[in-house]
Amino acid sequence: AVGLAWMASHACQQAAAGGIFTSAATIPANDVGLVLGTSKLTRHGNPNLHFNQRIEAAAALYHAGKIQHLLVSGDNHVASYDEPSDMRDALIAAGVPASAITCDYAGFRTLDSVVRAKEIFGLAHCTIISEAFHCPRALWIARQHGLDAIAFAAPDVGLKSWSLRANVREQLGRSWCAVDL
């Protein structure tokens, strides 16, 4: 298990080398930004800071002219849980026109979102939008599936309790991703 975790982390970091940007001023332009899904609210009903950060980052890239269209991909497995529609609505509230947003309702996990961007939505190139801890895994998946992608890392939420939980979850996600790939 430790060896798998180390290999997965190492492979993610290699795949992401030079492909993660944190400034809208320096990121190369792409036609489409792929916003990876997360819940609008935490399980306790509070605003999810990761959701807010991704929305703000996606809107900033759109308004800076670095992307022309957004593909919001997330989970919609039950009627009461709809990440893509929540992301679309938040982006519209942030000034992104509805005509510049497409929803992918079957992005149940990062692998699904990235592969569907290429296979279902026909993307050859895109900018993946998530947080810094998540971007390496998304880029690793993209490269393994022939999608030419860069990533824009939304600012960290800045809370140690969130960061620790997110990093543990991400390490598990990387290990599972290694098995998938």
C-alpha positions in Angstrom: 0.0 0.0 0.0 2.8 2.4 0.9 4.6 1.6 -2.4 1.4 2.1 -4.4 0.8 5.5 -2.7 4.4 6.6 -3.3 4.3 5.5 -7.0 1.0 7.2 -7.5 2.2 10.5 -6.0 5.4 10.4 -8.0 3.5 9.7 -11.3 1.1 12.5 -10.6 3.9 15.0 -9.9 5.7 14.0 -13.1 2.6 14.2 -15.2 1.9 17.7 -13.8 5.4 19.1 -14.2 5.2 22.5 -15.8 1.5 22.2 -16.4 -0.1 23.8 -13.4 -0.6 27.6 -13.3 -1.8 29.8 -10.5 -2.1 33.2 -12.3 -4.6 34.1 -14.9 -2.0 36.5 -16.3 0.5 33.7 -17.1 -1.6 30.8 -18.1 -1.8 30.1 -21.8 -5.2 30.5 -23.4 -7.4 27.5 -24.3 -10.9 27.4 -25.9 -12.4 25.3 -23.1 -12.0 25.1 -19.3 -13.0 21.9 -17.6 -14.3 22.7 -14.1 -14.1 19.6 -11.9 -17.1 19.1 -9.7 -17.6 19.3 -6.0 -20.6 19.9 -3.8 -21.9 23.4 -3.2 -22.4 22.6 0.4 -20.5 20.5 3.0 -22.2 17.5 4.6 -23.1 19.8 7.5 -24.9 22.3 5.1 -22.2 25.0 5.2 -20.8 26.6 2.0 -18.1 24.4 0.5 -15.0 26.6 0.2 -13.6 24.3 -2.6 -16.7 24.9 -4.7 -16.4 28.6 -4.2 -12.7 28.6 -5.1 -13.3 26.7 -8.3 -16.1 28.9 -9.4 -14.1 32.1 -8.7 -11.1 30.6 -10.6 -13.2 29.6 -13.6 -15.0 33.0 -13.7 -11.6 34.8 -13.5 -10.2 32.8 -16.4 -13.3 33.5 -18.5 -13.3 37.2 -17.7 -9.6 37.4 -18.5 -10.2 35.9 -21.9 -8.1 32.8 -21.1 -11.0 30.5 -21.9 -14.0 31.0 -24.1 -16.3 28.2 -22.8 -16.6 26.2 -19.6 -17.5 22.5 -19.3 -18.7 21.9 -15.8 -18.5 18.2 -14.9 -19.8 16.6 -11.8 -22.1 14.2 -10.0 -25.8 14.2 -10.6 -26.8 10.7 -9.4 -29.9 11.7 -7.6 -32.4 14.6 -8.2 -31.5 16.3 -5.0 -27.7 16.4 -5.7 -26.6 18.2 -8.9 -23.1 19.5 -9.0 -23.1 20.6 -12.7 -26.3 22.7 -12.3 -25.0 24.3 -9.1 -21.7 25.2 -10.8 -23.5 26.6 -13.9 -25.8 28.7 -11.7 -22.8 30.0 -9.6 -20.9 30.9 -12.8 -23.9 32.7 -14.2 -24.1 34.7 -10.9 -20.4 35.5 -11.4 -21.1 37.0 -14.8 -20.4 34.1 -17.2 -23.1 33.9 -19.8 -25.2 30.7 -19.9 -24.3 30.3 -23.5 -20.6 29.8 -22.5 -21.4 26.9 -20.1 -22.0 23.2 -20.9 -23.0 20.8 -18.2 -21.7 17.2 -18.0 -24.0 15.4 -15.6 -22.0 12.1 -15.5 -18.7 13.3 -14.1 -19.0 11.1 -11.0 -15.3 11.2 -10.4 -12.2 12.9 -11.8 -11.5 10.0 -14.2 -15.0 10.2 -15.6 -14.9 14.0 -16.1 -11.5 14.0 -17.8 -12.2 11.0 -20.1 -15.7 12.3 -21.0 -14.2 15.7 -21.9 -12.3 14.0 -24.6 -14.5 11.1 -25.6 -18.0 12.6 -25.3 -17.4 16.3 -25.6 -14.7 15.9 -28.3 -12.0 18.1 -26.6 -8.4 17.7 -27.8 -7.1 20.6 -25.5 -8.4 22.1 -22.3 -7.6 23.9 -19.1 -8.6 21.9 -16.1 -9.8 24.0 -13.1 -9.5 22.7 -9.6 -7.3 23.2 -6.5 -3.5 22.6 -6.5 -3.8 19.3 -4.6 -6.2 17.9 -7.2 -4.6 19.2 -10.4 -1.7 16.7 -10.7 -4.1 13.7 -10.6 -6.4 15.3 -13.2 -3.4 16.0 -15.5 -2.1 12.5 -15.0 -5.4 11.1 -16.2 -5.5 13.6 -19.1 -2.1 12.6 -20.3 -2.8 8.9 -20.0 -5.9 9.3 -22.1 -4.4 11.6 -24.8 -6.0 14.8 -23.7 -3.6 17.8 -24.1 -4.3 19.7 -20.9 -2.9 22.3 -18.6 -4.4 23.1 -15.2 -5.3 26.2 -13.3 -5.0 25.8 -9.5 -7.6 27.8 -7.6 -6.2 29.3 -4.4 -6.1 27.0 -1.4 -9.0 27.4 1.1 -6.5 28.2 3.8 -8.0 26.1 6.6 -5.7 23.5 8.1 -8.6 21.1 8.9 -9.8 21.3 5.2 -6.3 21.0 3.8 -5.5 17.9 5.9 -8.7 16.2 5.0 -8.3 17.2 1.3 -4.7 15.9 1.2 -5.6 12.6 2.8 -8.5 12.2 0.4 -6.3 13.1 -2.5 -3.6 10.6 -1.6 -6.3 7.9 -1.6 -7.6 9.2 -4.9 -4.1 9.0 -6.4 -3.7 5.5 -5.3 -7.1 4.5 -6.7 -6.2 6.4 -9.9 -3.0 4.3 -10.3 -5.1 1.2 -10.2 -7.5 2.6 -12.8 -4.8 3.7 -15.1 
